[in-house]
Amino acid sequence: MKLNKTIICTGLVLIGSLFHSCKKFYDVNDDPNNVKDAPLAQLLPSITVNIGYIGASDLYRYSGLIMQQFSGQTTNTSQTFKEYERYNINNSDVNNQWNSIFAVVLADIAKLIEKAEATGSPHYAGVGKLMKAYIYQITVDAWGKVPYSEATKFAGNFYPKYDDDEAIYKDLIKLIDAGIADINAANSVFEPDQTSTIFIGKWTDVKPRWIRFANTLKLRLYLHYSQKDPSFASTQITTLINSGAIFMDSNADNFQMRFSTESGRQNPNASIEGGQFKNSFFPNRYIVNLMNGKADPRRPSYFVPFPYNSNPATYKGASVLDNASVAYSRLNTYLKGDTKFGTIVVNPDGTITDGSITWQGNSYAKLLTYAEYNFIRAEAALNLGAAGDAQSFFQAGIRASMSDAGVLSADIDAYITANGTLNGTNAQKLEQIINEKYVANFGVVMEPWTDWRRTGYPAITPLPISVAVYDKIPRSIIYPLSERNSNPNTPARTDLLQRVFWDTRP
């Protein structure tokens, strides 16, 4: 928010200094490379790219480290991943992420919607509203109360109030409905097709994918009420399903953005590991042990084995199904992109030298997937009385995740035969669903943490107070220092233990 205000204030001062001069002179001398009023075709890719980066940067790291999917093991004292893992996330750490959300993405979305409506381009406006709903969903899930009704007013309001988080959630449903209505408009002057980095293609081809995403996002929002108000969640999910709404129906519908192999445009997972912070971001023992216990065939794409030559002797993505106890030392292709193998040099301790494998960074920022959709439906069928068979959706979620990770069909079938049957009480079945969703959502921003806060699964153990700042797993993120210094309406929050409105589990 502070960045946004600084830009605006600077612009106002500059405009004031030009009033005494001839307007025509300055029109003639405008720099054509200095875009002051970006067209829709430039705003949209800027927004989708920045959404992709949000999905692979700080919020994703906080939630992944808290939820023991990742581990920060760096010895570099200037790097904070290890601090985040022990719940030491302070108000200066979150400045950049907050500014990226409010001063960049949401500000650009506000401009896109305004321009789209002014130019008779409702399809652009609809896409903008859906992206706004998505960004606000993960923002509320991180902080709780945030600026909403008075946000992105630019010079109209430098000090927006913080809205109630539940009120924001309910308005997001209306926003999604408005976005769908705009997307279904009969005519639109401009179409948001080739200019997007998410759902790329002709409008006639990508339009249904945006609608499937919108309805799946609504399911995610409703499911978050599962503990706070299960009756509301059940009614809304049932009504939505019975309405004939379309949802994600294959991995092709994944809401995700692929990064480039080009330097500076790579997935941060690869660029961090390949840059100044080598060996700083690793798979956590908890998720590794969970997957090892089931000989999970996603492990070769998720992780690099340790010792490197433990199984198989030369590792190039081959199966490790025959060794359920293998350990892992690095993230692999699923989150870091394609590999180039150099001369593999294995150190005496079983690690490999930094140049042995180079990851290209062309992996996806995974934001909301078809696999998650199936796990949502499985949980809703199990505990909320929603239509469908929990068992069938559970298996479909596993299959979608494994297919997305490049697992062979025979290995998927073998895994489902061994692990794909829900057993026991409803609580035990729910634990099975969330544990599989946790593995499938490896790298999905916020959602594994949200699921734990809702359900208590997976049953991770908080770090002891001798290691961590708290002996409890955090429930939200602290407000940024930059916002506290610039907006007097920022709520006081001194720790990470305050809860988002839907987090009512003991």
URHURA-V669716 format. One record per residue. N is the residue number from 1. RES is the residue in one letter. SS is DSSP state (H for helix, E for strand, L for the rest). OMEGA is omega in whole degrees, 0 to 359 (999 if undefined). NEAR is the number of other ideal C-beta (glycine too) atoms within 10 Angstrom. Layout:
BEGIN
n=<N N>
res=<RES RES>
ss=<SS SS>
omega=<OMEGA OMEGA>
near=<NEAR NEAR>
END
This chain:
BEGIN
n=<1 2 3 4 5 6 7 8 9 10 11 12 13 14 15 16 17 18 19 20 21 22 23 24 25 26 27 28 29 30 31 32 33 34 35 36 37 38 39 40 41 42 43 44 45 46 47 48 49 50 51 52 53 54 55 56 57 58 59 60 61 62 63 64 65 66 67 68 69 70 71 72 73 74 75 76 77 78 79 80 81 82 83 84 85 86 87 88 89 90 91 92 93 94 95 96 97 98 99 100 101 102 103 104 105 106 107 108 109 110 111 112 113 114 115 116 117 118 119 120 121 122 123 124 125 126 127 128 129 130 131 132 133 134 135 136 137 138 139 140 141 142 143 144 145 146 147 148 149 150 151 152 153 154 155 156 157 158 159 160 161 162 163 164 165 166 167 168 169 170 171 172 173 174 175 176 177 178 179 180 181 182 183 184 185 186 187 188 189 190 191 192 193 194 195 196 197 198 199 200 201 202 203 204 205 206 207 208 209 210 211 212 213 214 215 216 217 218 219 220 221 222 223 224 225 226 227 228 229 230 231 232 233 234 235 236 237 238 239 240 241 242 243 244 245 246 247 248 249 250 251 252 253 254 255 256 257 258 259 260 261 262 263 264 265 266 267 268 269 270 271 272 273 274 275 276 277 278 279 280 281 282 283 284 285 286 287 288 289 290 291 292 293 294 295 296 297 298 299 300 301 302 303 304 305 306 307 308 309 310 311 312 313 314 315 316 317 318 319 320 321 322 323 324 325 326 327 328 329 330 331 332 333 334 335 336 337 338 339 340 341 342 343 344 345 346 347 348 349 350 351 352 353 354 355 356 357 358 359 360 361 362 363 364 365 366 367 368 369 370 371 372 373 374 375 376 377 378 379 380 381 382 383 384 385 386 387 388 389 390 391 392 393 394 395 396 397 398 399 400 401 402 403 404 405 406 407 408 409 410 411 412 413 414 415 416 417 418 419 420 421 422 423 424 425 426 427 428 429 430 431 432 433 434 435 436 437 438 439 440 441 442 443 444 445 446 447 448 449 450 451 452 453 454 455 456 457 458 459 460 461 462 463 464 465 466 467 468 469 470 471 472 473 474 475 476 477 478 479 480 481 482 483 484 485 486 487 488 489 490 491 492 493 494 495 496 497 498 499 500 501 502 503 504 505 506>
res=<M K L N K T I I C T G L V L I G S L F H S C K K F Y D V N D D P N N V K D A P L A Q L L P S I T V N I G Y I G A S D L Y R Y S G L I M Q Q F S G Q T T N T S Q T F K E Y E R Y N I N N S D V N N Q W N S I F A V V L A D I A K L I E K A E A T G S P H Y A G V G K L M K A Y I Y Q I T V D A W G K V P Y S E A T K F A G N F Y P K Y D D D E A I Y K D L I K L I D A G I A D I N A A N S V F E P D Q T S T I F I G K W T D V K P R W I R F A N T L K L R L Y L H Y S Q K D P S F A S T Q I T T L I N S G A I F M D S N A D N F Q M R F S T E S G R Q N P N A S I E G G Q F K N S F F P N R Y I V N L M N G K A D P R R P S Y F V P F P Y N S N P A T Y K G A S V L D N A S V A Y S R L N T Y L K G D T K F G T I V V N P D G T I T D G S I T W Q G N S Y A K L L T Y A E Y N F I R A E A A L N L G A A G D A Q S F F Q A G I R A S M S D A G V L S A D I D A Y I T A N G T L N G T N A Q K L E Q I I N E K Y V A N F G V V M E P W T D W R R T G Y P A I T P L P I S V A V Y D K I P R S I I Y P L S E R N S N P N T P A R T D L L Q R V F W D T R P>
ss=<L H H H H H H H H H H H H H H H H H L L L L H H H H H H L L L L L L L L L L L H H H H H H H H H H H H H H H L L L H H H H H H H H H L L L E E L L L L L L L L L H H H H H L L L L L L L L L H H H H H H H H H H H H H H H H H H H H H H H H L L L H H H H H H H H H H H H H H H H H H H H H H L L E E L L L L L L H H H L L L L L E E L H H H H H H H H H H H H H H H H H H H L L L L L L L L L L L L L L L L L L L H H H H H H H H H H H H H H H H H H H H H L L L L L L H H H H H H H H H H H H H L L L L L L L L H H H L E E E E L L L L L L L L L H H H H H H H L L L L L L L E E L H H H H H H H H L L L L L L H H H H E E E E L L L L L L L L L L L L L L L L L L L L E E E E E L H H H H L L E E E L L L L E L L L L L E L L L L E E E L L L L E E E E E L H H H H H H H H H H H H H H L L L L L L H H H H H H H H H H H H H H H L L L L H H H H H H H H H H H L L L L L L H H H H H H H H H H H H H H H L L L L L L H H H H H H H H H L L L L L L L L L L L L L L L L L L L L L L L L L H H H H H H L L L L L L L L L L L L L L L L L L L L>
omega=<181 179 180 182 180 179 182 181 179 179 180 178 180 180 179 182 183 186 183 186 181 182 182 180 182 175 181 185 176 175 182 179 180 186 181 182 187 176 181 183 175 179 186 179 176 181 184 176 181 173 177 180 176 180 180 182 196 181 178 179 179 185 180 178 177 184 174 167 180 177 176 187 184 171 179 186 179 181 191 183 180 177 178 182 178 173 179 178 186 189 175 179 189 182 186 181 179 180 177 181 189 186 181 189 183 177 178 178 178 179 180 180 180 182 180 180 180 183 180 182 184 179 174 181 180 177 178 180 178 179 176 179 180 182 179 178 182 179 176 181 178 189 188 179 178 175 181 185 181 180 178 174 179 183 180 180 179 186 183 177 176 182 175 186 178 177 177 181 182 178 178 176 177 180 178 178 178 178 178 179 178 181 180 179 184 186 176 183 179 182 180 184 185 183 181 171 173 184 185 177 178 184 180 179 186 180 179 179 176 180 177 176 183 181 176 176 176 177 179 179 180 181 180 176 191 179 182 184 183 178 177 180 181 182 184 179 179 179 181 180 182 181 184 179 177 180 175 180 172 177 177 179 180 174 187 177 179 176 183 173 183 179 182 179 181 173 180 177 180 184 176 180 181 183 187 184 179 174 183 188 190 171 180 182 184 182 177 180 179 180 177 182 179 184 188 183 174 185 181 178 180 192 170 186 175 351 187 184 182 180 349 184 175 189 175 179 181 183 174 185 186 182 185 183 183 176 183 186 184 169 184 195 184 181 184 176 183 184 166 182 172 173 183 178 181 179 180 181 178 176 176 179 187 183 184 179 174 178 189 175 183 175 183 159 185 191 175 191 175 176 179 178 181 178 174 181 179 179 180 178 182 192 184 176 181 182 176 182 183 181 182 179 178 179 179 177 178 182 180 180 183 176 179 179 176 181 179 184 181 179 176 181 180 180 181 176 183 191 189 180 177 184 172 179 177 179 179 177 178 178 177 181 184 178 178 177 178 178 179 181 174 181 177 186 169 195 176 178 178 178 178 181 178 194 186 179 356 188 178 179 178 177 180 182 177 180 190 178 177 172 177 177 182 180 178 180 179 178 185 179 181 180 178 181 187 182 182 180 181 180 175 176 186 181 183 188 176 191 169 190 183 184 183 180 178 999>
near=<24 20 18 21 17 12 13 16 12 10 13 11 9 9 9 9 9 11 7 6 9 9 9 8 9 10 8 8 7 9 7 5 5 6 9 7 8 14 13 21 15 14 22 27 16 18 26 20 18 22 25 22 20 23 26 26 19 24 24 26 23 25 26 28 23 26 25 25 26 25 20 20 14 18 8 13 8 7 17 20 21 18 17 22 23 16 22 14 22 14 19 12 18 23 17 14 21 25 19 20 26 23 20 17 24 24 22 21 26 16 19 27 23 13 19 26 14 9 15 13 23 23 23 27 27 27 34 28 27 24 27 23 25 22 22 23 22 22 25 26 26 23 24 24 23 22 23 22 13 15 20 23 14 14 11 9 14 16 13 20 13 21 18 13 22 17 13 23 21 11 15 21 16 11 17 23 15 17 26 18 13 22 24 12 13 5 8 19 12 19 18 29 19 13 18 20 20 25 24 16 12 10 17 9 11 21 20 14 20 23 19 22 26 25 19 24 24 21 24 17 22 25 24 24 23 23 16 16 16 13 10 13 25 18 16 20 26 16 12 18 18 10 9 6 16 14 21 25 13 10 15 10 21 23 26 21 23 14 25 14 15 10 10 7 13 24 28 22 26 25 19 21 23 17 12 10 17 13 14 19 25 21 25 20 13 17 26 22 12 19 20 18 11 16 20 25 21 23 28 24 17 22 25 24 22 19 16 22 14 16 16 16 10 9 20 10 12 11 15 21 15 9 14 13 10 18 15 23 19 19 22 24 22 21 27 29 22 13 17 9 11 13 7 16 12 14 11 6 8 14 17 21 12 13 10 18 20 17 25 19 24 18 24 20 27 26 27 26 26 25 28 27 26 27 28 25 26 30 27 25 21 21 20 20 14 27 11 15 14 22 15 13 22 26 21 21 27 26 21 23 25 24 16 20 21 13 22 12 10 9 16 21 13 15 21 16 9 10 16 18 12 19 7 10 8 11 11 11 20 21 18 20 26 22 17 26 27 25 23 26 28 24 26 24 27 22 26 27 25 24 25 23 23 21 20 17 18 21 11 19 8 15 18 9 10 6 11 16 16 15 12 14 20 22 18 22 26 19 22 25 17 20 22 16 12 17 19 7 12 22 12 6 17 9 13 20 13 17 13 23 17 24 19 14 14 4>
END
